[in-house]
Amino acid sequence: MYYTSKTLADGSHPFMLCVTKNRNRKYIATGYSLLPKYWNDKAKSDAARIRSSYPGDGKDLWRKLENKALAYEKAAENLAEADEQHDTETIVRKATEARKAGRRVKLLAYIEELAAGMVKTGQIGNSTVYRDLGNQLAKFIAAESNVPEPPLGKGQEAEKAEWVKQYDIPFSHLTVAFCNEWEATLRATGVEEITLSLRFRTLRAVLNKAIANELAKPDNYPFARNAADKHKFSVGKFDVSTQKRAVSREELRKLEALQTTSDRAQLAKDVFLFSFFCGGINFVDLAQLRWRNISGPADAQRLNYVRQKTGGKFSLKLLIPATAILESYRPFTYAGPDSYIFPVLDQSKHVSPAQIKNRLHKVLGQVNTDLKTLGEQVGITTPLTTYVARHSMATVLKNSGASTAVISQAMGHSSEAVTAIYLESFAAEVVDNAFDALL
């Protein structure tokens, strides 16, 4: 509440938390105050009570106040759920203890806690991203603090945990200066923009989760939320636009005509072309397709699957080249509807999420290596990867006159803006060709 009964030396009134139990009230100072001219008691919403003329970030101030209130509400709920007798003093003491206990949790330990939780819920890919973040931060902390490097090798989990206990840092160390220094260190090692963006977006997510769980203070938040936060660290500054990755339909015909000399090379070729003919299906989804995902009569088959990354459902008409690829594998992989179509995963060997993830990662590396070789053999200058198949599909559709909206739906993008990233190189080529008319 905006406590007008008390006026501070600068003429402002403090914001107070009011805890009420059995008509007994206790007021707790929040540390925040506001001059009366910036307060609108008649506003329709709570957040709007701080006038837009307030020189600071009104929404941020209100968010900080709500976080403080939530901590006491959570303490009261925990006491009630435990069926413990309590009064206002007990609630305040419980909230204070929780806040102090939370602040004992440090950055690296919390990242590992989040990653472990993701593993339990089957989010193996996300857990890897968070653990990579923790490892990179540990290396940076070691270098900055002049302490031994963290043990990050396989089988050194126990040693790493001990290192974290000794050298971990509190969330309060995540300042703008910390972010700037870490960015400079990463750039010095040749880290690309897209990786920088991923690292800092993940770090920001970690800090946001910590603040929401009362493990970190929202004060001195280092990341920019809007244009007014020019002095803070901007995660959006990184250039994550993609370079040209698409190849022309004519170049793809060369790949289609190529005769491979090994099963591994043939798999790489088939994965690329199947992805191209099936809406740019990514490797993770393609490798886990089962024969039950194919439906319809032989002359009008459809591919039905759920994209793991977004949960989006797809039902695609299978073109003749895609059907031919499927039929080439049927004699070798079909043992029933639940059998995998492509010989990437083995139902008897790859059972757990971790085993599946590791196998997919290994085979994807092999496929991309082989694709580059195949591309060179037929004179394609763009290094081929499974991702190039997705870009190429989008670009060929655009070149044929399909709208960005249709391509966006085919690719399962959340918006046309995402699809536009894939089509940037196409747009540049259209402009270049237009300028040729001036000659």
N, C-alpha and C positions, 0 to 999 in steps of 0.2 A: 504494500500500500504506500501511496505518496503521503508521507506523514507531515501534514501541515502544522501540527501542534508544536513542532520543533523547527527552529530556524538556525541554520549554521552561520558562521562568521561572514561568508560571502553572500548571504541573503538567500541561499538555496534551501530547499527542504529535503530531508533524506528519504530514501526508499527503505522501508522496513518490512521484514517478514513478520506476520502475525500468526502465531500458533495458538489455536484454541482447543481446549479439551474440557468438557463439563463446565463450560462458561468461564473457565480460567484462561486468561490470555497472557502470552509472553511475547514481547517484541524483540526482534533480533536485527541488529544493524547489518545492512548489506555492503556498506562501503561506497554506495553510489548515491548521488543527490542530483537535484535539478532545480534550476531557477524557475520561479512561478510563471514567467512569461513564455516558457517553453512547454507548459503543461495545459492540456485541454481536457478538463474533467467531463465534458459533455460528448466526447467522441464516441462513435458507435462501437468501435472495437478497441480492445485493450492496447494493442500495438500503436494505434493511431492517436493515443492520448499524448504521446510525445510529438509535439508540433514539427512540421517539416522545416520550420525556421531554425530548429536546433542545429548548432554548428557542427556537432559530431554526427555519428551514425546512430540514429534513433532506433532503427531495427536491431542493430547489434547490442545496444544498451538493453533493450527489452528482452532480447534473447538471453543475455547474461543474468538478468533478474529472474527469468523463468527457470533457468538452470538451477539457480540457488533455491527457488521455491520447490522444484521437483525433488531436490535432495532431501528436504524435510518431509515431503509427501511420501517419498519412498520409505523413509525411516518409520513413519507412522504406520504405513501399510505392512511393513515387516513385523512390527510389534503386534499389530492386530492379527495378522495371519498366524503368528506364534502363540496367540491367545495369552499374551503377557499383560499383566496389569501395568498401566503406564499413565503418566500425566505429562503436562507440557515440558517439564524439566527432563523427563526421560526421553521424550522425542528429540529435544535439542541435543542431549548428550549422545544419543544413538546416531544422529546425523553427523555430529562432529567427529565421532569415532570412525564412521564410515569414510568421511572425507580424508581423515589422517591416514587411514589404512590404504585408501585408494592411491594417495600420493606416494606411497612407498613402492608402488608398481612403477617400473621404469620402462623406457622406450623399447629396447631390444626384447626384453622379457614379454612385453605386451604383444609385440609383433609375432613372436613365437606362439603365444597363447591363441591369437587370432588364427594363425596358420594351422595349428593343431585342431582347432574347432572346425575349420573348413575340411580337413581330412576326414573327420568323423561324419560330416554330412555329404561326403562324396565330391566336394569341390576341389578336386586334386589340382586342376590347372591354377585356380586362384591361390591355393596354398603355396604353390611353387613361386608365384609372383611375389607373395608376401615374404617367403623365406629368402628369396633372392635379394629383396630389399633389405632384410635384416643383415644378410651377409655383407652386402656392399657398405651399409652403414657401420658395421662392426670394423671393417677394414679402415674406413675413414676415421672413426673414433680412435682406433689404435694409433694411426699415423699422427693425428692431431694431439693426442695425449702422450705420445712417446712411450707407449706401453707395448708389450709383446703382441705380435699379430695373432688374431683369433684362429683357433684350429677348426678349419671348415671342411676337412676331408671326410670321405666316407668312413664310418666307424668311429668318428671322433665326436659324436653327439654329446657324450658325457663330459668330455674335455671342454667342448664349446659352452655347455651349460655352466660350468665352473667359471669359465672366462667371463661370461655374461654377468654372473653374480658379482664378480670383482670389478669389472670395468664399465658396466652399463651406465647410461646417463639418464637424468630425470627429464620429464617432458619440458620443463622450463628452459632447457638448453636449446630447444627448437626455436631459434630466433631467426630473424631475417638475415643476420650476418652468418649464421650457421648454414642456412640454405644457399646463400651466395657462395660461400666457401666450398661447400660440397659440390655445387654445380661446376665451379672452376676446376676442382679436382677431377671430376668425371670427364669434363671436356679435355683435360690434359692427357687422359688415357685413351682418347679417341672415341668416346661414346657418342653415338649418333643422336640426333634430335628426338627421334621417335622413342628411343630408350630413355632419354632424359625426361621426356613427358611422362612416360609410364612410371618411372621411379618417383617423381614428385607428386603425381596424381595419387599414387598408392600411399606415399608418406602423408599427404593431406587427408586421405581417407582414414588412416590410422589415428591421426590426431583428432579428427572429428569424432570418431568412435570413442576415443579416450575421454573427450570432453563430455559427450553425451552420457557416459557411464561414471561421470564424476571422478575420473582418474587423473584428469589434467585440468588446469585452470584455463578458462577462455581468455584471460588477460594476455595481452601481448601476442595474440594470434598472428603468426607470421605471413599467412597467405592472403593475397588481395581478393576481396569479395566483389568489388566493383571498381569503376574508374576513379573513384575518390581515393582509393587505397594505393596511390602511386608509389608511396614509399615502401610498400610491402612487396613480398615475392610473388610474382605473377606466374602461375603454372601455364596459363594460356599463351605465353610468349614463345613457346617452342614451335618450330616449324615442323608440323607432322604431315604436311602435304606429301603425297606419294609421287615418285618419279614415274616416268613412263614404264609400264610393265606389260602392256598389251602387245600382242603380235597380230598381224593381219590374217585374214582368212586364207589368203594365198600361201602364206608361210605355213599355216597349219596343215594345208593339203600336202605339203612336203613331208611333214611329220607323219601324217596318216599313211603315206605311201612307203615310208621307211620300213625295211625288213630288219627286225632286231635279231641279235645273235645269242641271246640268253633269256632265261625266264625272268630274271630280275629286271633287265632292260625292257622286256615286254610289259611287265607289271607297271613300270614307270610310265610308259607310253599310254597304256590303257587307263591308268588313273587320270592322267592329264586330259585325255580326250573324253572320257566319261564325264568328268567334271565340266568340261566345256559344253557338251551336249545336254547336260542336265542342270542348267541354271547356275553353274558355278558352285555346285556343292563342294564344301571344303573337305579336306582330307580326313579330319576326325569323324565327320558324319559318314563319308563314303566308306571308310575302312570298317565301320560298324554296321553297314547295311546287311540285312539278312534276306533270304529268299522270300520271306513273308512280306517284305516291303514292296514286292512286285505284284501287281494285280491286273486283272482284265484278260481278255482273249489274246491269242498270240499276235494278231494283227493290230491290236490297239492297247498295248500294255501301258501301265502307268507306274510311276515311282512314288511311293508314299512314305514320308519320314518326318521326324520331328528334329529340328535343328537344336543341337545341344547347347549352343552358345546363347540362344535367345528363347528357346521353347516354341518357336514358330512352327506351324504345321504346313507341310508342302505336299502337293499332289501335282506331279508333272507328267506330261505326255512324253513317252519314250520315243525318241527319233530312231530311225532305222540303224544308224551307226552305233547308238548306245545299246540297242537290243542285240546287235551283233557281238558287242563286247561281252554282254551278259552270257550269251549262248556259248561263247568260247570258254567260259569258266564253269558252266553248268556240269559238264562231265567230271570235273575234278573237285568241285567244292559242294555240290548239292548232296546232302544226306538227309534232307527234310527241311521244312519251312524255317526252322530256327538256325540253320547253318549260315555261316557268314558267306557272302557272295565272293568277296575278294580274299585271296590267301594272305591276309595280313595278321589276323588274330586267330588263335587256336582256342576253342572252347574249353579244352582240357587243361591248358597251360595258363591262359590269361583270364583269371577269374576275378581277382580283387581290383578295385579302381586303380590302385597303384600299379599293379601288373599291366593293366590295360594301357594306362598312361605311358609307362616306360616303353612298352612295345611300340605304341603309336609314334612316340618321339624318335625311336631308333629307326623305324621303317621310313618315316617321313624324311629323315636325313638322307637315307639311302636313295629314296625316290628322287629327291631334289638334286642329288649329286648325279644320278643317272640321266635326269632330264637335261641338265646342262651339257652333258656329253652328246646326247641325242640331238640337241639343238645345234651344236657345233657341226655335227655330221651332215646336217641338211642345210647348213649355211644361215641359220637364224642367229642374228647378232645379239638379240635380247636374251640374257641368261634365263633359261626356262626354270620355273618352279611351279608347284601346284597353284600358287597364288596367281601366277600369270594366266592360268586357264580361266580363273574367275574374272580377272580384268579383261581378258580377250573376249569372253562371252559378252560382257557388258558393252564393250566398244563395238563389236560386230553388230549387236542388236541396235545400238544407237546409229551406226552407219547405215543400217537398213531402213531407218526411219522410225523406229520404236521410240515412244516418249520416255522421258526420264522416270515418270511415274510408274510405267509398266515395268521398266528395268528394275526399279527400286523394289517393287513387289516380288519380282522373280528372284531377286537376291536376298530378300528377307531383311532389308534395311529398315531402320526405325523411321527414317525420313529421306526425302529426296536429296537433302543436303549431303548426307553420307554417300549416296550414290554419285553425286557430283564429283566427289574426290576421285572416284574410279575413272570418271570421264574427262578429267582435266586435260590429259594428254590429247584426247580426241579433239576437244575444243580448240586446243592450240594448233593442231594440224589443219583444222577447218579454216582458221584465220590465215595460216601460212599459205594455204592453197588459194584463198581469196586474193591475197596480195600478189600471187603469181599473175593474176589477170591484169595487173597494172603494166606488165612488161610488153 
